[in-house]
């Protein structure tokens, strides 16, 4: 079974071409492949399927085998993956996801796809809620950007005990299936610094939908503008909020390596 490991700002996934043959038990395969000690390692598995309503269909699994609706870094990498593997040879393509159809515009540089812009749909920002944990009170803003997020403003994201708070907040009784968590520092009107806890995967170096959720949440409160650079531990992405409420995400996408798994021993 051939696979490709790719990353967007350090948010890494294993990619499989399922347009011709589908391996059995994809959720379990996602767990095995994502293991960083006994497998290639990654934040999850992303599979490319045929689509009747778009150029291709993206099916993504988190590292724990749970299925995700959308992945901002993953879908950029998927656009590069289908281009590089000649599955779709368009620099502008439509990708079907569990959250709906997303338009992806590839950014070539010297005949290589190095970045992409994703039309992420509309962000729904809800009223803030108060959460008390470990004796600390947090104001969290729920946001839906294809998948659910809790955005929490903080003075220093690096000092947040994310390993402790992440699992608790992920399963806070708010959204069915849990939520992703972003701790955000406002650097300027056009700059945010964000740390992420992704549901089903834990601490990751980046989260594309989380970057979009952070900008949408703080822009709704008048604390940042509509065109913002979001600095994540693995790199920076750019988020633009259009006047009609649509969110655009631009960032890098890169291939780490191609690999092949051996046949299981009988």
C-alpha positions as CSV (number, residue, x, y, z in Angstrom):
1,X,0.0,0.0,0.0
2,X,1.6,3.2,-1.2
3,X,1.1,6.4,0.9
4,X,2.4,10.0,0.9
5,X,3.2,11.9,4.1
6,X,2.4,15.6,3.7
7,X,2.3,18.6,6.0
8,X,0.9,22.1,6.2
9,X,2.7,24.2,8.9
10,X,3.7,21.0,10.6
11,X,0.1,19.6,10.7
12,X,1.0,16.2,9.1
13,X,-1.2,13.6,7.5
14,X,-0.8,10.3,5.6
15,X,-2.5,10.4,2.2
16,X,-4.0,7.4,0.4
17,X,-5.4,7.2,-3.1
18,X,-8.7,5.4,-2.7
19,X,-10.0,6.2,-6.2
20,X,-9.4,2.6,-7.4
21,X,-9.0,0.5,-4.3
22,X,-10.1,1.0,-0.7
23,X,-8.2,-0.6,2.1
24,X,-10.4,-2.4,4.7
25,X,-11.2,-0.7,8.1
26,X,-9.9,2.8,7.4
27,X,-10.5,4.0,11.0
28,X,-8.2,1.3,12.4
29,X,-5.7,2.0,9.6
30,X,-5.7,5.6,10.6
31,X,-4.8,4.6,14.2
32,X,-2.0,2.3,13.0
33,X,-0.5,4.8,10.5
34,X,-0.7,7.8,12.8
35,X,1.4,6.0,15.5
36,X,4.7,7.9,15.7
37,X,6.5,5.0,17.3
38,X,5.2,1.9,15.4
39,X,4.0,3.6,12.1
40,X,4.9,6.5,9.8
41,X,3.3,8.8,12.3
42,X,1.0,11.8,11.7
43,X,-2.0,13.7,13.0
44,X,-4.3,11.5,11.0
45,X,-5.2,9.9,7.7
46,X,-6.7,11.5,4.6
47,X,-8.2,9.5,1.8
48,X,-9.0,10.6,-1.7
49,X,-12.2,9.1,-3.2
50,X,-14.1,9.8,-6.4
51,X,-16.9,12.3,-6.2
52,X,-20.1,12.7,-8.2
53,X,-20.5,16.4,-7.3
54,X,-16.9,17.6,-7.2
55,X,-13.5,16.8,-8.6
56,X,-12.6,14.5,-5.7
57,X,-13.9,13.7,-2.2
58,X,-11.9,14.0,0.9
59,X,-12.4,11.6,3.8
60,X,-10.2,12.3,6.9
61,X,-9.6,10.5,10.1
62,X,-8.0,11.8,13.3
63,X,-5.2,10.0,14.9
64,X,-7.7,8.1,17.2
65,X,-9.6,6.8,14.2
66,X,-12.6,9.2,14.6
67,X,-13.8,10.8,11.4
68,X,-13.4,14.6,10.9
69,X,-15.7,16.8,8.9
70,X,-13.0,19.3,7.6
71,X,-9.3,20.0,7.9
72,X,-7.9,23.3,6.6
73,X,-4.3,22.2,6.4
74,X,-5.2,18.8,5.2
75,X,-7.3,20.0,2.3
76,X,-4.5,22.2,1.1
77,X,-2.2,19.2,1.1
78,X,-4.9,17.2,-0.7
79,X,-5.0,19.7,-3.5
80,X,-1.3,19.3,-4.0
81,X,-1.5,15.5,-3.6
82,X,-4.1,15.1,-6.4
83,X,-2.2,17.5,-8.6
84,X,1.2,15.8,-8.0
85,X,-0.3,12.3,-8.6
86,X,-2.2,13.4,-11.7
87,X,-5.6,12.6,-10.2
88,X,-6.8,16.1,-10.9
89,X,-4.7,18.5,-13.0
90,X,-6.4,21.8,-12.2
91,X,-5.0,24.7,-10.3
92,X,-8.6,25.5,-9.2
93,X,-10.6,22.5,-8.0
94,X,-13.7,21.5,-6.0
95,X,-13.3,19.1,-3.2
96,X,-16.2,17.4,-1.5
97,X,-15.9,17.1,2.3
98,X,-18.2,16.0,5.1
99,X,-18.7,19.8,5.8
100,X,-19.6,20.5,2.1
101,X,-17.9,21.3,-1.1
102,X,-14.8,23.5,-0.8
103,X,-13.0,25.4,-3.6
104,X,-9.2,25.1,-3.5
105,X,-6.9,27.3,-5.5
106,X,-3.4,25.9,-5.9
107,X,-0.4,28.3,-5.9
108,X,2.4,26.9,-8.2
109,X,6.0,28.1,-8.0
110,X,8.5,26.9,-10.6
111,X,6.1,24.1,-11.6
112,X,5.6,23.0,-8.0
113,X,2.6,23.5,-5.8
114,X,3.9,25.2,-2.7
115,X,0.7,26.7,-1.2
116,X,-3.0,26.9,-1.6
117,X,-6.0,29.0,-0.8
118,X,-9.1,27.3,0.5
119,X,-12.6,28.8,0.4
120,X,-13.6,27.5,3.8
121,X,-17.3,28.5,3.8
122,X,-18.9,30.6,6.5
123,X,-17.9,30.8,10.1
124,X,-20.7,30.8,12.7
125,X,-19.7,32.6,15.9
126,X,-21.8,32.0,19.0
127,X,-22.1,33.9,22.2
128,X,-19.2,33.5,24.7
129,X,-19.5,31.1,27.6
130,X,-17.7,31.1,30.9
131,X,-15.8,27.9,31.9
132,X,-14.0,27.4,35.2
133,X,-11.2,24.8,35.3
134,X,-8.4,24.1,37.8
135,X,-9.5,27.3,39.7
136,X,-9.2,29.4,36.6
137,X,-12.0,31.1,34.7
138,X,-11.9,31.2,30.9
139,X,-14.1,33.0,28.4
140,X,-14.6,30.7,25.5
141,X,-16.2,31.6,22.1
142,X,-17.8,28.7,20.3
143,X,-17.3,28.8,16.5
144,X,-18.3,26.5,13.7
145,X,-16.1,26.4,10.6
146,X,-17.1,23.1,9.2
147,X,-16.2,21.6,12.6
148,X,-16.6,22.9,16.1
149,X,-14.1,25.1,18.0
150,X,-13.7,26.9,21.3
151,X,-11.6,30.0,21.0
152,X,-10.1,31.3,24.3
153,X,-8.1,34.6,24.5
154,X,-5.0,34.5,26.7
155,X,-2.0,36.6,27.3
156,X,0.5,33.8,26.7
157,X,-0.6,30.7,24.8
158,X,2.8,29.0,25.5
159,X,2.2,29.0,29.2
160,X,-1.2,27.3,29.0
161,X,-1.2,23.7,30.4
162,X,-2.6,22.4,27.2
163,X,-1.9,18.8,28.0
164,X,-4.1,19.1,31.1
165,X,-6.8,21.4,29.8
166,X,-7.0,20.1,26.2
167,X,-8.7,16.8,26.9
168,X,-11.2,18.3,29.4
169,X,-12.2,21.2,27.1
170,X,-12.4,18.8,24.1
171,X,-15.1,16.9,25.8
172,X,-16.8,19.9,27.4
173,X,-20.6,19.3,27.0
174,X,-21.2,21.8,24.2
175,X,-21.0,20.1,20.8
176,X,-21.8,16.5,19.9
177,X,-18.5,14.7,19.4
178,X,-16.4,17.3,21.2
179,X,-14.6,20.4,19.9
180,X,-11.2,21.7,19.0
181,X,-9.5,24.2,21.3
182,X,-7.6,27.4,20.4
183,X,-5.7,29.5,23.0
184,X,-5.1,32.9,21.2
185,X,-3.0,35.9,21.9
186,X,-3.8,39.2,20.1
187,X,-0.5,40.6,18.8
188,X,-2.0,43.3,16.6
189,X,-5.1,44.1,14.5
190,X,-3.5,41.9,11.8
191,X,-1.7,39.3,13.8
192,X,-2.6,36.5,16.2
193,X,-0.6,33.8,17.9
194,X,-2.4,30.5,18.4
195,X,-1.9,27.1,20.2
196,X,-4.1,24.2,19.3
197,X,-5.6,21.1,20.8
198,X,-7.3,19.1,18.1
199,X,-10.1,16.7,19.0
200,X,-9.0,13.2,18.3
201,X,-5.4,14.1,17.8
202,X,-4.3,16.2,20.8
203,X,-1.6,18.9,20.6
204,X,-0.8,19.7,16.9
205,X,1.6,22.2,15.4
206,X,-1.2,23.8,13.4
207,X,-4.9,23.8,12.7
208,X,-6.3,25.5,9.6
209,X,-9.9,25.6,10.7
210,X,-8.7,26.7,14.2
211,X,-6.9,29.6,12.6
212,X,-10.1,30.6,10.8
213,X,-12.2,30.2,14.0
214,X,-9.8,32.3,16.0
215,X,-10.0,35.2,13.5
216,X,-13.7,34.9,13.1
217,X,-14.3,34.9,16.9
218,X,-12.0,37.9,17.7
219,X,-13.1,39.9,14.6
220,X,-16.7,39.5,15.7
221,X,-15.6,41.2,19.0
222,X,-13.8,44.0,17.2
223,X,-10.4,42.8,18.5
224,X,-8.8,42.1,15.1
225,X,-9.3,42.9,11.5
226,X,-10.6,40.9,8.5
227,X,-7.2,40.1,7.0
228,X,-5.0,38.4,9.7
229,X,-1.7,36.5,9.8
230,X,-2.1,33.6,12.3
231,X,1.2,32.4,13.8
232,X,1.0,28.7,14.9
233,X,3.8,26.6,16.4
234,X,4.5,25.0,13.0
235,X,4.3,28.2,10.8
236,X,2.0,30.9,9.7
237,X,-1.2,31.0,7.7
238,X,-3.3,34.0,6.4
239,X,-7.0,34.3,7.0
240,X,-9.4,36.6,5.2
241,X,-13.0,37.3,6.2
242,X,-15.0,38.4,3.2
243,X,-17.8,40.9,3.6
244,X,-20.4,38.2,3.0
245,X,-19.0,36.1,5.8
246,X,-17.0,33.6,3.8
247,X,-13.6,32.7,5.2
248,X,-10.5,32.2,3.0
249,X,-7.4,30.4,4.3
250,X,-4.0,30.6,2.6
251,X,-0.9,28.6,3.7
252,X,1.8,26.3,2.6
253,X,1.6,22.6,1.7
254,X,4.5,20.2,1.2
255,X,5.3,16.6,0.7
256,X,7.5,15.0,3.4
257,X,8.0,11.7,1.6
258,X,6.4,8.8,-0.3
259,X,6.3,5.4,1.3
260,X,5.0,1.9,0.9
261,X,3.7,-0.4,3.7
262,X,4.7,-4.0,3.6
263,X,2.2,-6.8,3.2
264,X,1.0,-8.1,6.6
265,X,2.7,-11.3,7.5
266,X,0.4,-14.4,7.3
